[in-house]
Amino acid sequence: MKTLNPVESQRWVAGVMPLAAVDPLSGAEALGVPSVYWERPLEQEAAAGWGEAAVRVASEPGQVPAVLASLSELPLRWLGDVPASMPGPWFGGVRFGATGRPDGDWASHGVSRWTLPEVLVWRAGGQLLAAAFAPESQGGEDAVRSRLERVRACFPSAYRHARGDAVALSLASSREEFESRVDRAVEAIAAGSLQKVVLARALDAQAPESFDVVDVLARLREQNPRCATFLFRAPDGACFVGATPETLCRVEGRVLETEALAGTAAPQLAEGLRGQDKDVREHEAVVRYILATLRTLASDVKADAEPRLLALKNVVHLRTGIRAELREGVTAAQVVGALHPTPAVGGTPRERALAFLVEHEGLDRGWYAGPVGWVGPRRVHLVVALRSALVRGARARLFVGCGIVAGSIAEAEWRETEMKSLAMLRALGGGDVGRR
């Protein structure tokens, strides 16, 4: 593995070949847990990467923009045709908060970490393709051909479904502490120092034996087809995995797509969501923020006339789609720096909300609610890492959150986070759940 810094010069060679298979995840039988994984089931878009040909990291928050900017600059020579539809080739994410260094459970993921896999397998329409990457100065052509041959027989034609029976999970989370933080947030809003703040909490899940992360991925994509499923595995084996409904930014050339996703109801209450004052105000705050931010970076900024309902398996959200054309010279790193964190995951006014979280939330979010996804030349797709967990062995820490505005009730906010936790609990194979 070679670690690159943003200014290092290194030339790369890559090759590509078709595979007689349909599912990137099916290779896990022979190759093990992927280093990175990405899938949007409804769009028939999926990618899995194994190994680390290179890694680019930011060890300090101030290095994140330079690292992000460097990801679109990969001097690469292809052995044959250049694939037109390949995602990435860099996959990774950024820590939610801009303060403090990660330690403990999040130390191996760092402030920002991006992987160029040794082998990347992805679905383009109905076809599966494999690419391999290697430094040109280290016998690159031979390494690429060897890696491609090694994976040729590793992908069966069958789709990889989840396996195994439900397991009993023991969960630990403090309702009293969370509801107390909600009350403090409501008091701060009533005093006029905040309009909205998004509070997160963690659930610690313990299983009888180590989680099968490939099974977790399979369940996530099967149970949450409207979401982007992701996995990022650190060198120590810790896996950050989830299925999020929210896109931070998707860039193709200068065309940008994003969305406001805020306001939540149980599925049986979906039809009344647009009429709920609390949820409408929460949603409108996100829309206003994104539109105002994009007008400093883009022209022709447009939003849906009114929010639509995004129906997921366990919850329903208000969603407003937003599109814009970036001005010449505006980079993806600038877009991420301007948009993240939106009021959907931080609050408003942004700096006051973030300061409130540092003082009161009592939680290291790590990559939860941060930007994760892939970056390539003139193409970027980053999502907001919601409905997610950090999995290590038989232990998983799940993260869920909710937006607090005037009129929020602590008990109702707890119930909302309980609904949101179901996606990850079911993916972890939770059957009988014991809480303490």
LINGILIN-V226181 format. One record per run of one state. SS is the DSSP state (a for helix, b for strand, c for the rest). FROM is the first residue (numbers start at 1). LEN is the number of residues. If there is no record, write none. Layout:
[[SS;FROM;LEN] [SS;FROM;LEN]]
This chain:
[[c;1;1] [b;2;3] [c;5;7] [b;12;8] [c;20;4] [a;24;8] [c;32;4] [b;36;5] [a;41;3] [c;44;1] [b;45;6] [c;51;3] [b;54;5] [c;59;2] [a;61;10] [c;71;5] [b;76;3] [c;79;11] [b;90;5] [c;95;9] [a;104;3] [c;107;5] [b;112;5] [c;117;2] [b;119;6] [c;125;2] [b;127;9] [a;136;3] [c;139;1] [a;140;13] [c;153;14] [b;167;6] [c;173;2] [a;175;16] [c;191;5] [b;196;11] [c;207;6] [a;213;11] [c;224;4] [b;228;6] [c;234;5] [b;239;6] [c;245;2] [b;247;6] [c;253;2] [b;255;12] [a;267;9] [c;276;1] [a;277;18] [c;295;3] [b;298;6] [c;304;4] [b;308;4] [c;312;3] [b;315;12] [c;327;5] [a;332;8] [c;340;7] [b;347;2] [c;349;1] [a;350;11] [c;361;10] [b;371;6] [c;377;2] [b;379;6] [c;385;3] [b;388;5] [c;393;2] [b;395;10] [c;405;5] [a;410;18] [c;428;2] [b;430;6] [c;436;1]]
